[in-house]
Structure formats: structure tokens, C-alpha cells
Amino acid sequence: QGKDNVSAVAAEMFGSFRDHGEAGWNTWALYDTAVEIPDTFRIVRHRLMSGNVRLEFERRGGERIVFERWGLANVTLKKFSLAEWFEQTTGTALKRMSHAETEIRGHTGVRAAGEARGILERLRAWRDALRTLRPAVHYEAAAWQCPEANRIYIVQLWRNRLSQGLLEEVVARCACH
């Protein structure tokens, strides 16, 4: 009987494994962190360090999503507000950047938005978008502190004009705590 029980448990467990996302979204999970990204994006870079996980995704046309999780939020935010820390950490070269402190996923957060700055940034966006003719010149980001997990999460998006609302969808699909 023990052998049959093991077989049933194994069949149930292995039957639940998925190597592809569902409904157009892929789940990326590591070190107690999970985020869903549209399946049209491919991972291009990653960084795994003590206290920091960074995943970078791109899709045709130059659109990019960067997801970051930072640990020890209580220590990180002793000297800076979340907005100040966010501005220093992201280091984006943008013009007409607007920041607003807000609530994100029930936590203290900050949102940012802007457009690519300068001729070189715009030329790069157009080069990456040659096939689609929709350059990813719009920047949006959201960062929030989760006290329950003692972490800070950042989602950055460089998008074209047709991908409006994508940032909110990705943020809603981040496992926070």
C-alpha cells in the first residue's frame, strides 16, 4: 500500500509542473520572489546578489521590463525616503520625469513617468523599433516597500505608445508577501 501511495503523490506532484506560462504570462520565481511577465518578453540579463535580485526582459521593438527585489528595506530606508532611494537606485537618464508618492499593493510606494532624453536615447529607441515603427520612448516605474517581507520592489518599463497599462498589470502580478 505504501508503494501505491507514493505513486499517487508522485503523479499528482509531477502532473502539477508547468514549463510554460498560461494565458500569455510566464511566471519567473527565485529566492522567495515571483513575478509574471508577458510571454512575448524574453529574459536578457539577470543579477543575483545578496539582498538583490534583478531580472531584465525585452521584446521585439525595444520594449523592456526590469524587475528588482531588494532585501533589508528597514536598513536601506533609514537614511532616505523611498522616493529618494528610488531616484538614486534607478539612475535613469530621462527628461520630464515626474514622481508621485502613492499607495501600491496596499503599501507605501512611488510612481515615476517620463520620456527618453536626448537625441541618442531617441535614436536608440528608433533603431530597436525598426521593424515595428513603435519606439519604446515612454518610461514608467513603480516601487514599493513591503514591511511584512522587509523588501523593496521595483518594476521599470520602457514602452511604446501601444503598451499603456502594462506597468499596472505587471505590478499586480508581483508576489509581495
N, C-alpha and C positions, 0 to 999 in steps of 0.2 A: 504493500500500500504506500510506503514511503517513496518508492520509485515513481508511482503514478502521480503523487502529489508534486514531486519535483518537476516532472514533465509538464504538468498543468501550469505551474508557476512560471517555468521557463517559457512555455508557449505564450502565455499572457504577456510576460515581460518583453520578449523579443518581438512579439506582434505589435507592441506599442512604439517601437523605434521608428523614427522618421528621418530620412536623409534629405528631404526636400520640404520646402515650406508649403503652406496651404493658403489658398485664396489670394495669391500674389504677394505673399510676405514670407521672408525667411527669418527664422529665429537664430540669433547669434548669442551664445551664452558661454561664459567662462568666469571662474573665480567669483561666484555669487553675484554675477552680473548678467542680465539678459536684456536684449533689445531686438525688436523686429524691424527689418529693413525691407523695402520693396525688392522683389526678386529680380528687377531689372538692373539693380546695382550690384557691382562686384567688389569684393574686398581688394584693395590695392596696397594697403600698408597697415601695420599694427605695431603697437608698442605695449609691452607688458613689463611694468616696473613695480617695485614695492610701493604700494599705495596709489598706483595709477594704471589704468587700462585705457588704451586709445585704439579705436578701430576707424579706419578711413575707407570709404566706399565711393565709387564713381560709376557713372553710366554714360552711355553714348551721348555726346553733345556737351560734355564737360561738367555736368551737374555732379556735386559732391555732397556727401554727408560725413560728418565727423562726430563720433560718439566718444565721450570720455567719462570715466568714473574716477573720482579722486577720493581716497580714504582720509581718515583723521580730520574731518571737516571742523570739529571743535577747535583743534590746534591751528589749522590753516586760517580760520576766520577770527582769531584773537586780535590780529593787528589790522585787518582790513574788513570792510563791509563786503558782502557778496558781490555787489556791483563793481567795487574797486578791484577785487581779486579777479573777477571775470575779465575786465578790461585788460589787466596786466597779463593774464594767462593766455587769452586768445590771440593777442597781438596782431589782429587783422589790420591790413592797410586799406581802410575804407574812408570814403567821404560821405558826408550827410548821415553819419551814424547816429541813430537815436537809441537811447537806453531808457527803459522804464522798469522800475521795481514793481513786481506783481506777485500774485499767487499762482504757483504752478503745481499741479497734482496735490493740492492741499498744503503746500509748503512755501516758505519764503523763496522768491525767485526773482530773476531779472530776464528781460527780453531785450534783444537788440535787433536792429534792422538798418540796412544801408545798401549802397551800390558800390561796385568795383571802382577804385580810384585810379585816375590817370590813364594815359594812352596805352601804356604797356599792359596794364591789367585788362583793359578792354580788348586789346589786340589778342591777348592770350585766350580770352573768353570766345572771341570770334573764331580763332584758329581751331579751338576744341569743338566748336559747333558747326564746322563747315558743312557737314552732311545734313544737319537738321535746320540750320539757319536760325537757331534759337539760342543765343549766347546766355550762359549762366552768370549774369552780372548782378543778380539780386542776392543779397546776403541776409539771412535771418538766423537768429540763435536764441536758445533758451537755456538757462542754468538755474538749478535749484538745489537747496540744501535739504537733505533728509536726515533730521535728527535721530530718528529711530535706527537708521543704519549707520549714522555718523559719516555720511558721504556727501559729496557734491557731484552732481551730474550735469554734463554739458552736451547739448546737441546743436551742431552748427550745420547750416545748409547753404550751399551756393546753388541757385536755381535759375531757370529761365522763367519767363512770364507765365507759362502754362502750368507750372507746378505749384501754384499758390495753394496753401493749405497743407502742404506736405509736412512742414515742420510740426504742426499740431498733431498730425497722425502719428509721426514717429515718437514724439514726446508721450503721447497716450499709450504707446506700445512699449515703453521702457518699464522694466520691473524695478521698482524703487525699494520697497521693503516688504 
